């Protein structure tokens, strides 16, 4: 029996494929799963850096730092192929892209894909403020920072509407990415698995993840209900079903991009970020 420690991110879109596994609705012979719910992306990134979990969901920008220790699951890369989750840059006042370079920027982590894309595509900012929790980011906009990169775009916009905040969309990572990427998809998050488990266990988990994801997508009512419960507990707020449902529907598209497109996006992302010295050199893409 192989025990696999899974660090699942408490974000609806990243969480939904894991729920059938977490709830025991689907299993794999010879594999015992131990789950930990991790509240923020930055904490997930530190979890894989310290090898505290065998499986987790770090930012795509994190992979060069962990490439010796983890594979990327090819069927589990959150990849944007349109502007639905295009990481808009939001502000409570209208401004230009040039103004962004002098503004106080809010991001949810220093090792995130959002911050890396900002540095790649816009480059400069006046001051950096790191606020790990999504809802806290929103509350800080206009108070602790001038602009933020809205990674969880649907959740951000919905929460802002509920709070009576009408943001200005200054630009988006997607719009800027399309101008330099040659049509490649834009990678955002990954699911990685420890190489120390051995290839047989890795492939077993990959198959289990795929079956779990498919089961979740066929049973969304049940999955969304559980997702809301997990998210509310982990984030310490009462998550609304509507926002969870909308987030999952958007992320289903991201997590079902064909593997050739996934690879194309990752290769372009690492090529461009390495050219600018933003990420360490990638030895090669270890995708299973």
C-alpha positions in Angstrom: 0.0 0.0 0.0 1.4 3.4 -1.1 0.4 6.4 1.0 0.2 9.7 -0.9 0.0 13.0 1.0 -2.2 15.5 -0.9 -2.1 19.2 -0.2 -5.4 20.4 -1.8 -5.9 24.1 -2.3 -9.0 25.7 -0.8 -10.1 27.2 -4.1 -13.2 26.0 -5.7 -11.8 25.5 -9.2 -8.7 23.7 -8.1 -10.6 21.7 -5.4 -13.4 20.2 -7.5 -11.3 17.4 -9.1 -10.1 16.1 -5.7 -13.5 16.0 -4.0 -14.5 12.5 -5.2 -11.2 11.2 -3.9 -11.5 13.1 -0.6 -15.0 11.8 0.0 -14.1 8.2 -0.9 -16.5 8.1 -3.9 -13.6 6.8 -6.0 -10.5 4.8 -5.0 -7.5 3.1 -6.4 -6.2 -0.3 -5.3 -2.9 -0.1 -3.4 -3.2 3.7 -2.9 -4.0 5.4 0.4 -4.6 9.1 0.3 -4.1 11.5 3.2 -5.6 15.0 2.5 -4.6 18.4 3.9 -6.6 21.5 2.9 -4.3 24.4 2.4 -5.9 27.9 2.4 -3.7 30.0 0.1 -1.7 29.6 -3.1 1.5 31.0 -1.5 1.2 28.4 1.2 0.8 25.7 -1.4 3.9 26.9 -3.1 5.9 26.7 0.1 4.5 23.3 0.8 6.0 21.8 -2.4 9.2 23.7 -2.0 9.7 22.1 1.4 8.4 18.7 0.0 5.7 18.6 2.7 3.2 17.0 0.3 3.5 14.3 -2.4 0.8 15.9 -4.5 -0.3 19.6 -4.6 -1.4 22.4 -6.8 1.4 25.1 -7.0 1.6 28.0 -9.4 3.1 27.2 -12.8 5.8 29.8 -11.9 6.9 27.5 -9.1 7.9 24.5 -11.2 11.5 25.5 -12.1 12.2 25.6 -8.3 10.8 22.1 -7.7 11.6 20.4 -11.1 14.1 17.9 -9.6 11.5 16.6 -7.1 8.1 16.7 -8.9 6.4 15.7 -12.1 3.7 17.8 -13.7 0.4 15.9 -14.3 -0.4 16.6 -17.9 -4.1 16.2 -17.3 -4.1 18.7 -14.5 -2.7 22.0 -15.7 -4.9 25.1 -15.3 -4.5 26.7 -18.7 -6.2 29.8 -20.2 -7.1 29.5 -23.9 -9.4 32.6 -23.9 -10.1 35.7 -21.8 -12.6 34.1 -19.5 -10.1 33.9 -16.7 -7.6 36.3 -18.1 -6.2 37.7 -14.9 -7.4 41.3 -15.2 -5.5 44.1 -13.5 -8.1 46.0 -11.4 -8.2 49.3 -9.7 -10.8 51.5 -8.1 -9.7 54.5 -10.2 -9.2 54.7 -13.9 -5.5 54.7 -15.0 -3.3 53.7 -17.9 -0.8 50.8 -18.2 2.0 53.3 -17.7 0.4 54.4 -14.4 0.6 50.8 -13.2 4.4 51.0 -13.2 4.2 53.6 -10.4 1.3 52.1 -8.4 1.2 49.9 -5.3 0.5 46.4 -6.5 -1.4 43.8 -4.6 -0.7 40.1 -5.3 -1.4 37.0 -3.3 2.2 35.6 -3.3 5.7 36.3 -4.5 6.0 33.0 -6.3 2.7 33.0 -8.1 2.0 32.9 -11.8 0.1 36.1 -11.5 3.0 38.1 -10.1 5.4 36.4 -12.5 3.2 37.3 -15.5 2.9 40.9 -14.2 6.7 41.2 -14.1 7.0 39.6 -17.5 4.3 41.6 -19.3 4.2 45.0 -17.4 7.5 44.9 -15.5 7.5 47.7 -13.0 5.4 48.7 -10.0 5.9 51.3 -7.3 5.4 49.1 -4.2 4.5 45.5 -3.6 1.9 44.4 -1.1 1.4 40.6 -0.6 -2.1 39.6 0.7 -2.5 35.8 0.6 -6.3 35.5 0.9 -8.5 36.4 -2.1 -11.2 38.2 -0.1 -8.6 40.1 1.9 -7.1 41.3 -1.4 -10.4 42.8 -2.4 -10.9 44.6 0.8 -7.4 46.1 0.6 -7.9 47.5 -2.9 -8.0 51.3 -2.7 -6.7 51.2 0.9 -3.5 49.2 1.1 -2.9 49.1 -2.7 -3.8 50.8 -5.9 -4.2 47.8 -8.2 -4.4 44.0 -8.0 -4.1 41.1 -10.4 -7.4 39.3 -10.2 -6.4 35.6 -10.4 -9.7 34.2 -9.3 -11.5 36.6 -11.6 -15.1 35.4 -11.3 -14.8 35.2 -7.5 -13.2 38.7 -7.4 -15.8 40.4 -9.6 -18.7 38.8 -7.7 -17.4 39.7 -4.3 -16.7 43.3 -5.4 -20.3 43.6 -6.7 -21.6 42.4 -3.3 -19.4 45.0 -1.6 -20.6 47.7 -3.9 -17.1 48.2 -5.5 -17.0 49.0 -9.2 -13.5 48.3 -10.4 -11.8 49.6 -13.5 -10.2 46.9 -15.7 -6.8 48.5 -16.7 -5.6 45.6 -18.8 -5.3 41.8 -18.4 -2.5 39.3 -18.4 -4.3 37.4 -21.1 -4.6 40.4 -23.5 -0.9 41.2 -23.0 0.2 37.5 -23.2 -1.5 37.0 -26.5 0.6 39.7 -28.0 3.9 38.0 -27.2 3.2 34.3 -27.0 2.5 33.5 -30.6 -0.9 32.1 -29.8 0.2 29.8 -27.0 -2.2 29.1 -24.1 -1.4 30.8 -20.8 -0.5 28.4 -18.0 -1.6 29.4 -14.5 -1.6 26.5 -12.1 -0.4 22.9 -12.0 -0.9 19.6 -10.2 2.4 18.1 -9.3 3.4 14.7 -7.9 6.6 13.7 -6.1 9.2 11.7 -8.1 10.1 9.8 -4.9 6.8 7.9 -5.1 8.1 6.0 -8.1 6.7 5.9 -11.6 4.1 3.1 -11.0 2.5 5.0 -8.1 2.7 8.3 -10.0 0.8 6.8 -13.0 -1.8 5.2 -10.6 -2.5 8.6 -9.1 -2.7 10.2 -12.5 -5.4 7.8 -13.5 -7.2 8.2 -10.2 -7.1 12.0 -10.6 -8.6 11.8 -14.1 -11.4 9.5 -13.0 -12.1 11.7 -10.0 -12.2 14.8 -12.2 -14.6 13.1 -14.6 -16.8 11.9 -11.8 -16.9 15.4 -10.3 -17.9 16.9 -13.6 -20.8 14.5 -13.9 -22.0 15.1 -10.4 -21.6 18.8 -10.0 -24.6 19.4 -7.7 -23.1 17.0 -5.1 -19.5 18.3 -5.6 -20.5 22.0 -5.4 -22.3 21.4 -2.1 -19.2 19.8 -0.6 -17.0 22.4 -2.2 -18.9 25.2 -0.5 -18.6 23.4 2.9 -14.8 22.9 2.5 -14.2 26.4 1.3 -16.2 28.0 4.0 -14.4 26.2 6.7 -10.9 26.8 5.2 -11.4 30.4 4.5 -13.4 31.3 7.6 -16.3 32.8 5.6 -19.7 31.7 4.4 -19.0 30.9 0.7 -22.1 31.4 -1.5 -23.0 28.5 -3.8 -23.4 30.8 -6.8 -19.8 32.0 -6.8 -18.5 28.5 -6.2 -20.6 27.2 -9.1 -19.4 29.9 -11.5 -15.8 29.4 -10.5 -16.0 25.7 -11.1 -17.6 26.0 -14.5 -14.8 28.4 -15.6 -12.1 26.1 -14.3 -13.5 23.0 -15.9 -12.5 24.5 -19.2 -9.0 25.3 -17.9 -8.4 21.8 -16.6 -9.5 20.1 -19.8 -7.1 21.7 -22.3 -5.5 19.1 -24.6 -2.0 18.0 -23.6 -0.3 19.3 -26.7 -1.7 22.8 -25.9 -0.7 22.5 -22.3 2.8 21.7 -23.2 3.0 24.5 -25.8 1.8 27.0 -23.1 4.3 25.8 -20.5 7.2 25.8 -22.9 6.5 29.4 -24.0 5.9 30.6 -20.5 9.3 29.2 -19.2 11.1 30.3 -22.4 9.9 33.9 -21.9 10.4 34.1 -18.2 13.9 32.7 -18.4 14.8 35.1 -21.2 14.0 38.0 -18.7 15.7 36.2 -15.8 12.4 35.9 -13.9 12.6 32.2 -13.2 15.5 29.6 -12.9 16.5 27.7 -16.0 14.3 24.7 -16.8 16.2 21.5 -17.4 13.2 20.0 -19.2 9.5 19.5 -18.7 8.8 16.4 -16.7 5.2 15.8 -17.7 3.4 12.5 -17.0 
